[in-house]
Amino acid sequence: MNRGYRAALRALGLSKNEAKVYIYLARSGERKASEISGALSLHRTETYRILRDLEKRGLISSVFEKPLNFIATPFEKALDVLVEAKKLKLNLLERKRERLIHIWLSLPKIEGDTGRKEVFQILEGEDQVGLKANEIVSRAQREILIFFMEDDIVKLYHTGFLDRLKISAKRDVNIKFMANCSQKARFFLDKIRLGNIKYLYLNDEVLPTFMLVDDEQTLLFIRRNDGKRRIAALWTNYEAFLRMLKVLFNELWRKEVRQLACCT
């Protein structure tokens, strides 16, 4: 359970040891620095540095005693403090954004080949893959073709991806959506109420999730065999690859759908 709390605190900006110290204090109550360093097997000097840093951030307080004792800010309040700090940083970056863009555009242009290049990116992590999926769907002008494996539907559902699809559909973008036949896939896709959805029974076939937008760019999910559950994807505008995926999608779209209980 502590691992989940540590992951949440680290996502909000704490280091691994800062999260450990905060959680220890929050769960055990008032403690001396020596007790903390002993319980967590941390060097005394590092423990004092961490305690000072946590205090500066409003996550712990010092008790007026000798030797000095420390107590943790209640967990709910600590989360509020960290979330607000993140929001302030984001607001500051947003305010700087326009100025930075203005400065960038004012720089002298370097002459070079401005023709279309066929490029690719390898993206790792749920946030990065989700952002890219949302970006290319938001830019669609004519057509979005998607094949989804059920686990990837769940991962992208929490990024707002399906909501972006609904917005694209309202802009009259033609959307065709396929998924492997399962109750889980049906549960999530029923929420977006898109007409052009097909469910395919693929036996033991394992196909990668992919989306093709306007025949101009694609995002292809990469399945790893290294035991890690971290999501990864390939984005590219490579024309030959796009044509191959379009042929694959059309073949799947024409495939006979077996009417299983999960698909009806």
Secondary structure, 3 states (H helix, E strand, C coil): CHHHHHHHHHHCCCCHHHHHHHHHHHHHCCEEHHHHHHHHCCCHHHHHHHHHHHHHCCCEEEECCCCCEEEECCHHHHHHHHHHHHHHHHHHHHHHHHHHHHHHHHCCCCCCCCCCCCCEEEEECHHHHHHHHHHHHHCCCCEEEEEECHHHHHHHHCCCHHHHHHHHHHCCCEEEEEEECCHHHHHHHCCCCCCCEEEECCCCCCCCCEEEECCCEEEEEECCCCCCCCCEEEEECCHHHHHHHHHHHHHHHHCCCCCCHHHC
